[in-house]
């Protein structure tokens, strides 16, 4: 069954596919923003209608996180992520055939349905396919793809629309996911033991390094509402909300802030707005790797390491509140790069936590629950920022409010979150085939 003659590194091929899935995820959700001026003109859609179309993504994306996580845990991440990428890729391609408001709204909702499974599935794959010592590294790696997608998508898509048109652009960008699904089908297996090309040495390295052995089909995922009994789940949800509230500023209001409050011209803004995302992408991978080194080398306990990196990341994110109080454009950009990098340092731990605390075979549903609450930050953040800017005429107090939420996030992770260890589900604990440790 397995290749025993040589050592393999199949898990890193799978990590590459996980990274690509998130990059494609963010590129696909960005196409509409770039094409919006053309859609408004050609399909006779007013700005209010376009606002509803753009927001529709978050309605379905946030609400489907828990069902998507349950599906991935119950039926396997191969089906969960494979079906999801195929679904959202078809929805993206179909937008090129849209004829008006109703069809665009329906397709944007469909995009959110498909993309909802990406992060919960990746968290579950990380728990199955990587030893605990590599969890934060892989979590930081696949989440860094969101910054890559956000940084490169806009100029790439704008260029394609200028060269061709918006309908062909939707078709071409959507087809990327179709090719990904084909590769996923041939490369990924549900568990390391099932992969035809993996060596026994790599299987042992993975499984011997795991406190919990996810993948036993006889163990059902824990019901999502039972997870709400545990303080660590609440701490994870509240903390990620505060992180995402700040993070979404960088992909919603940042361009307007740089032009309106800092007086940048449009072309300069386009280059500067990508800098925080690029910095965050690099820093996130390094933070995940460094935290794994600290845990593996027993510099600090798992709990102390997670809390340390979450706190450092959020202290860096506080810089967003200082950005309005400098007249130097260089200092403003530097503070924003530090702030965004801080949210990614925290995110490298945020996406490792589901694998740290989830009951057996429940990593994707824990990740989905956490991401449901965090995306409320994405849903209300731009609205609150817009309201504050509308009332005051500038972004100062909007950014200060973000910093206040970051402080709440720090307090939450330091004091509400307890020891980072697997939750023991009593029903699973008495199941003859379950393997639960770390209680």
C-alpha positions as CSV (number, residue, x, y, z in Angstrom):
1,X,0.0,0.0,0.0
2,X,2.7,2.5,1.0
3,X,6.1,3.2,-0.3
4,X,8.5,1.8,2.2
5,X,11.8,2.1,0.3
6,X,12.3,5.9,0.8
7,X,11.2,8.7,2.9
8,X,8.5,11.0,1.4
9,X,7.1,14.5,2.1
10,X,3.6,14.1,0.8
11,X,2.1,16.2,3.5
12,X,3.9,19.3,2.1
13,X,2.3,18.7,-1.3
14,X,-1.0,18.7,0.4
15,X,0.0,21.9,2.3
16,X,0.7,23.5,-1.1
17,X,-2.8,22.5,-2.3
18,X,-4.3,24.0,0.9
19,X,-2.4,27.2,0.2
20,X,-3.6,27.3,-3.3
21,X,-7.3,26.7,-2.3
22,X,-7.2,29.8,0.0
23,X,-5.4,31.9,-2.6
24,X,-8.0,31.0,-5.2
25,X,-10.7,31.6,-2.6
26,X,-9.6,35.2,-2.1
27,X,-9.0,35.9,-5.8
28,X,-12.5,34.7,-6.7
29,X,-14.2,36.8,-4.0
30,X,-12.3,39.9,-5.3
31,X,-13.4,39.7,-9.0
32,X,-16.8,41.4,-8.3
33,X,-15.1,44.4,-6.7
34,X,-12.9,45.0,-9.7
35,X,-15.7,44.5,-12.2
36,X,-18.3,46.5,-10.2
37,X,-18.0,49.7,-12.3
38,X,-18.6,47.8,-15.5
39,X,-21.5,45.8,-14.0
40,X,-23.1,49.0,-12.8
41,X,-22.9,50.6,-16.2
42,X,-23.7,47.6,-18.5
43,X,-26.4,45.9,-16.3
44,X,-28.1,49.1,-15.1
45,X,-27.4,48.3,-11.4
46,X,-27.3,51.3,-9.0
47,X,-24.7,51.6,-6.2
48,X,-27.3,50.6,-3.6
49,X,-28.0,47.3,-5.4
50,X,-24.3,46.7,-5.8
51,X,-23.9,47.1,-2.0
52,X,-26.5,44.4,-1.4
53,X,-24.8,42.1,-4.0
54,X,-21.4,42.5,-2.3
55,X,-22.8,42.0,1.2
56,X,-24.7,38.9,0.1
57,X,-21.4,36.9,0.1
58,X,-21.0,37.4,3.8
59,X,-24.6,36.4,4.6
60,X,-24.1,32.9,3.2
61,X,-20.4,32.6,4.0
62,X,-20.9,33.3,7.7
63,X,-24.1,31.2,8.2
64,X,-22.7,28.2,6.4
65,X,-19.4,27.9,8.4
66,X,-20.8,25.4,11.0
67,X,-22.7,23.2,8.5
68,X,-19.6,23.2,6.2
69,X,-17.4,22.2,9.1
70,X,-19.8,19.4,10.2
71,X,-19.9,18.1,6.6
72,X,-16.1,18.0,6.4
73,X,-15.8,16.2,9.7
74,X,-18.6,13.8,9.0
75,X,-17.9,12.9,5.4
76,X,-14.2,13.8,5.1
77,X,-12.2,16.8,4.0
78,X,-11.6,15.3,0.6
79,X,-15.3,15.7,-0.3
80,X,-15.8,18.7,1.9
81,X,-13.1,20.9,0.3
82,X,-13.3,19.3,-3.2
83,X,-17.0,19.9,-3.5
84,X,-16.6,23.4,-2.1
85,X,-13.9,24.6,-4.5
86,X,-15.9,23.1,-7.5
87,X,-19.0,24.9,-6.2
88,X,-17.5,28.3,-5.8
89,X,-15.5,28.0,-9.1
90,X,-18.7,27.3,-11.0
91,X,-20.4,30.2,-9.3
92,X,-17.6,32.5,-10.2
93,X,-17.6,31.4,-13.9
94,X,-21.4,31.8,-14.0
95,X,-21.2,35.4,-12.9
96,X,-19.8,36.1,-16.4
97,X,-23.3,35.1,-17.7
98,X,-25.2,37.4,-15.3
99,X,-28.0,39.5,-16.8
100,X,-28.9,41.7,-13.8
101,X,-29.4,42.3,-10.1
102,X,-31.3,39.0,-9.3
103,X,-28.8,36.7,-11.0
104,X,-25.8,38.5,-9.5
105,X,-27.3,38.4,-6.0
106,X,-28.1,34.7,-6.3
107,X,-24.6,33.8,-7.6
108,X,-22.9,35.9,-4.9
109,X,-24.9,34.0,-2.3
110,X,-23.8,30.8,-4.0
111,X,-20.2,31.9,-3.9
112,X,-20.4,32.4,-0.1
113,X,-22.0,28.9,0.3
114,X,-19.0,27.3,-1.5
115,X,-16.2,29.4,0.1
116,X,-17.6,28.7,3.6
117,X,-15.9,25.3,3.6
118,X,-12.4,26.4,2.9
119,X,-11.0,27.3,6.3
120,X,-12.9,24.7,8.4
121,X,-11.7,22.0,5.9
122,X,-8.1,23.2,6.0
123,X,-8.1,23.2,9.8
124,X,-9.3,19.6,9.7
125,X,-6.8,18.5,7.1
126,X,-4.0,20.1,9.3
127,X,-5.1,18.0,12.3
128,X,-5.1,14.8,10.2
129,X,-2.1,15.2,8.1
130,X,0.5,17.0,10.2
131,X,2.1,16.3,13.6
132,X,1.2,18.7,16.4
133,X,4.8,20.2,16.1
134,X,3.9,21.6,12.6
135,X,0.4,22.7,13.3
136,X,0.9,26.5,13.6
137,X,3.4,26.5,10.7
138,X,0.9,24.9,8.4
139,X,-1.9,27.1,9.8
140,X,0.1,30.2,9.2
141,X,1.1,29.0,5.7
142,X,-2.4,28.3,4.4
143,X,-3.9,31.5,5.9
144,X,-1.1,33.6,4.4
145,X,-2.5,32.8,1.0
146,X,-5.5,35.1,1.8
147,X,-3.0,38.0,1.9
148,X,-1.4,36.9,-1.3
149,X,-4.8,36.6,-3.0
150,X,-5.8,40.0,-1.7
151,X,-2.5,41.7,-2.8
152,X,-2.2,40.3,-6.3
153,X,-5.9,39.8,-7.2
154,X,-6.9,43.4,-7.8
155,X,-4.1,44.4,-10.2
156,X,-4.3,41.1,-12.0
157,X,-8.1,41.2,-12.4
158,X,-8.1,44.9,-13.5
159,X,-5.5,44.1,-16.1
160,X,-7.6,41.2,-17.4
161,X,-10.8,43.3,-17.6
162,X,-8.9,45.9,-19.5
163,X,-7.4,43.4,-21.9
164,X,-10.6,41.3,-22.5
165,X,-13.8,42.1,-20.7
166,X,-15.5,41.4,-17.4
167,X,-17.4,38.3,-18.6
168,X,-14.3,36.5,-19.9
169,X,-12.4,37.5,-16.7
170,X,-15.0,35.8,-14.5
171,X,-14.8,32.7,-16.7
172,X,-11.0,32.5,-16.7
173,X,-10.6,33.3,-12.9
174,X,-13.3,30.7,-12.0
175,X,-11.6,28.0,-14.1
176,X,-8.5,28.1,-11.8
177,X,-10.5,26.3,-9.2
178,X,-11.6,23.6,-11.6
179,X,-8.0,22.7,-12.3
180,X,-7.3,22.7,-8.6
181,X,-10.2,20.2,-8.0
182,X,-8.6,17.8,-10.5
183,X,-5.3,17.9,-8.8
184,X,-7.0,17.5,-5.4
185,X,-8.8,14.4,-6.5
186,X,-5.6,12.7,-7.5
187,X,-3.2,13.9,-4.8
188,X,-5.2,14.0,-1.6
189,X,-6.2,11.0,0.6
190,X,-8.4,11.2,3.6
191,X,-5.7,9.9,6.0
192,X,-2.0,9.6,5.7
193,X,-2.3,5.8,5.9
194,X,-4.5,5.7,2.8
195,X,-2.1,7.5,0.5
196,X,-0.5,5.3,-2.2
197,X,2.8,7.3,-2.5
198,X,3.5,8.0,1.2
199,X,6.3,6.2,3.0
200,X,5.8,4.3,6.3
201,X,8.4,6.6,7.8
202,X,6.3,9.7,7.0
203,X,3.1,8.1,8.3
204,X,4.9,7.2,11.6
205,X,6.3,10.8,11.8
206,X,2.8,12.2,11.4
207,X,0.9,9.9,13.7
208,X,3.5,9.5,16.4
209,X,3.6,13.3,16.7
210,X,-0.2,13.7,17.2
211,X,-1.9,13.8,20.7
212,X,-5.2,12.9,18.9
213,X,-5.5,10.5,16.0
214,X,-8.3,12.1,13.9
215,X,-9.8,10.0,11.1
216,X,-11.5,7.1,12.9
217,X,-14.7,6.9,10.9
218,X,-16.5,5.2,13.8
219,X,-16.3,8.4,15.9
220,X,-18.9,11.0,15.1
221,X,-18.1,14.7,15.3
222,X,-19.3,16.5,18.4
223,X,-22.5,18.4,18.0
224,X,-21.7,22.1,17.5
225,X,-24.0,23.4,20.2
226,X,-22.3,21.2,22.9
227,X,-19.1,23.0,22.1
228,X,-20.6,26.2,23.6
229,X,-20.3,24.7,27.1
230,X,-16.5,25.3,27.0
231,X,-14.9,28.6,27.9
232,X,-12.0,28.1,25.5
233,X,-14.5,27.9,22.6
234,X,-16.0,31.3,23.7
235,X,-12.5,32.8,24.1
236,X,-11.6,31.6,20.6
237,X,-14.7,33.1,19.1
238,X,-14.5,36.4,20.9
239,X,-10.8,36.8,20.2
240,X,-11.1,36.1,16.5
241,X,-14.0,38.6,16.2
242,X,-11.7,41.4,17.5
243,X,-8.9,40.3,15.1
244,X,-11.2,40.1,12.1
245,X,-12.8,43.4,12.8
246,X,-9.4,45.0,12.4
247,X,-8.3,42.8,9.5
248,X,-11.3,43.6,7.3
249,X,-10.3,47.3,7.5
250,X,-7.3,46.5,5.2
251,X,-9.5,45.0,2.5
252,X,-12.4,47.4,2.7
253,X,-11.7,51.0,3.9
254,X,-7.9,51.2,3.7
255,X,-7.8,52.6,0.1
256,X,-10.4,55.3,1.0
257,X,-8.5,56.2,4.2
258,X,-5.2,56.6,2.3
259,X,-6.8,58.9,-0.3
260,X,-9.2,60.8,1.9
261,X,-7.3,61.3,5.2
262,X,-3.7,61.0,3.9
263,X,-4.0,62.7,0.6
264,X,-2.5,60.0,-1.6
265,X,-3.2,59.9,-5.3
266,X,-5.0,56.9,-6.7
267,X,-2.0,55.2,-8.3
268,X,0.2,55.6,-5.3
269,X,-2.6,54.3,-3.0
270,X,-2.9,51.2,-5.2
271,X,0.8,50.3,-4.5
272,X,0.8,51.3,-0.8
273,X,-2.5,49.5,0.0
274,X,-0.8,46.2,-0.9
275,X,2.2,46.6,1.4
276,X,0.5,45.7,4.7
277,X,-0.9,42.5,3.0
278,X,2.5,41.5,1.7
279,X,4.2,42.1,5.0
280,X,1.5,40.2,6.8
281,X,1.8,37.2,4.4
282,X,5.5,36.8,5.2
283,X,5.2,37.5,9.0
284,X,2.4,35.0,9.4
285,X,4.4,32.0,8.1
286,X,7.4,33.0,10.3
287,X,5.2,33.4,13.4
288,X,3.7,30.0,12.9
289,X,7.1,28.4,12.4
290,X,8.6,30.1,15.5
291,X,5.7,29.1,17.8
292,X,6.0,25.5,16.7
293,X,9.7,25.6,17.4
294,X,9.1,27.0,20.9
295,X,6.6,24.2,21.7
296,X,8.7,21.4,20.2
297,X,11.8,22.5,22.0
298,X,9.9,22.9,25.2
299,X,10.8,26.6,25.6
300,X,7.3,27.2,26.7
301,X,4.2,25.1,27.2
302,X,1.6,25.0,24.4
303,X,-0.8,27.2,26.4
304,X,1.9,29.8,27.2
305,X,3.1,29.8,23.5
306,X,-0.3,30.3,22.1
307,X,-1.1,33.1,24.5
308,X,2.3,34.8,24.0
309,X,2.0,34.9,20.2
310,X,-1.6,36.0,20.4
311,X,-0.7,38.8,22.8
312,X,2.3,39.9,20.8
313,X,0.3,39.9,17.6
314,X,-2.5,42.0,19.1
315,X,-0.1,44.4,20.7
316,X,1.3,45.0,17.2
317,X,-2.2,45.4,15.9
318,X,-2.8,48.3,18.4
319,X,-0.6,50.4,16.0
320,X,-3.8,50.9,13.9
321,X,-5.0,53.3,16.6
322,X,-1.8,55.4,16.4
323,X,-1.8,55.7,12.5
324,X,-4.2,58.8,12.5
325,X,-2.0,60.8,14.9
326,X,1.0,61.2,12.6
327,X,1.4,63.6,9.7
328,X,4.2,61.5,8.1
329,X,2.9,59.3,5.3
330,X,5.9,57.0,5.9
331,X,5.1,56.6,9.6
332,X,1.4,56.0,8.7
333,X,2.3,53.2,6.3
334,X,4.8,51.7,8.7
335,X,2.2,51.6,11.6
336,X,-0.4,50.0,9.3
337,X,2.1,47.4,8.1
338,X,2.9,46.6,11.8
339,X,-0.8,46.4,12.6
340,X,-1.6,44.1,9.8
341,X,1.4,41.9,10.5
342,X,0.2,41.7,14.1
343,X,-3.2,40.4,13.0
344,X,-1.4,37.7,11.0
345,X,0.8,36.7,13.9
346,X,-2.4,36.2,15.9
347,X,-4.0,34.4,13.0
348,X,-1.2,31.8,12.8
349,X,-2.3,30.8,16.3
350,X,-6.0,31.2,15.8
351,X,-6.1,28.6,13.0
352,X,-3.9,26.2,15.0
353,X,-6.3,26.4,18.1
354,X,-9.1,24.2,16.6
355,X,-6.6,21.3,16.2
356,X,-5.3,22.0,19.7
357,X,-8.7,21.9,21.5
358,X,-11.2,20.1,19.3
359,X,-12.7,16.7,20.4
360,X,-11.8,13.8,18.1
361,X,-12.9,14.2,14.5
362,X,-14.4,17.7,15.3
363,X,-11.6,20.0,14.2
364,X,-13.5,21.4,11.1
365,X,-16.7,22.1,13.1
366,X,-14.7,23.9,15.8
367,X,-13.0,26.0,13.1
368,X,-16.4,26.7,11.5
369,X,-17.9,27.8,14.8
370,X,-14.9,30.1,15.4
371,X,-15.1,31.5,11.9
372,X,-18.8,32.1,12.0
373,X,-18.4,34.6,14.9
374,X,-15.2,36.1,13.5
375,X,-16.9,36.9,10.2
376,X,-19.5,38.9,12.1
377,X,-16.5,41.2,12.7
378,X,-16.1,41.4,8.9
379,X,-19.8,42.0,8.4
380,X,-20.3,44.8,10.9
381,X,-16.8,46.3,10.9
382,X,-17.0,48.2,7.5
383,X,-20.5,49.4,8.5
384,X,-19.4,50.8,11.9
385,X,-16.3,52.4,10.3
386,X,-18.5,54.0,7.6
387,X,-20.9,55.3,10.2
388,X,-18.1,56.8,12.3
389,X,-16.4,58.4,9.3
390,X,-19.8,59.8,8.2
391,X,-20.5,61.3,11.6
392,X,-17.0,62.8,12.1
393,X,-15.7,63.4,8.6
394,X,-12.5,61.5,9.1
395,X,-11.1,58.0,10.1
396,X,-9.4,58.9,13.4
397,X,-12.1,57.6,15.8
398,X,-12.9,54.6,13.6
399,X,-9.3,53.4,13.9
400,X,-9.2,54.2,17.7
401,X,-12.3,52.1,18.1
402,X,-10.5,49.2,16.3
403,X,-7.7,49.6,18.8
404,X,-10.1,49.4,21.7
405,X,-11.5,46.1,20.4
406,X,-7.9,44.8,20.1
407,X,-7.4,45.5,23.8
408,X,-10.5,43.5,24.5
409,X,-9.0,40.7,22.4
410,X,-5.8,40.7,24.5
411,X,-7.7,40.6,27.8
412,X,-9.9,37.8,26.4
413,X,-7.0,35.6,25.3
414,X,-5.0,36.2,28.5
415,X,-7.8,35.6,31.0
416,X,-10.9,34.0,29.5
417,X,-8.9,31.4,27.6
418,X,-7.7,28.6,29.9
419,X,-5.3,25.7,29.4
420,X,-5.0,24.8,25.7
421,X,-5.9,21.1,25.5
422,X,-8.3,18.8,23.8
423,X,-11.9,18.9,24.9
424,X,-13.1,15.5,26.0
425,X,-16.6,14.6,24.8
426,X,-18.0,12.1,27.3
427,X,-19.9,10.3,24.5
428,X,-16.6,9.8,22.6
429,X,-14.7,9.0,25.8
430,X,-16.9,5.9,26.3
431,X,-16.8,4.9,22.6
432,X,-14.8,1.7,22.2
433,X,-13.0,2.9,19.1
434,X,-12.3,6.5,20.2
435,X,-8.8,7.7,21.0
436,X,-8.9,10.9,23.0
437,X,-5.9,12.2,25.0
438,X,-4.7,15.4,26.7
439,X,-7.7,15.7,29.0
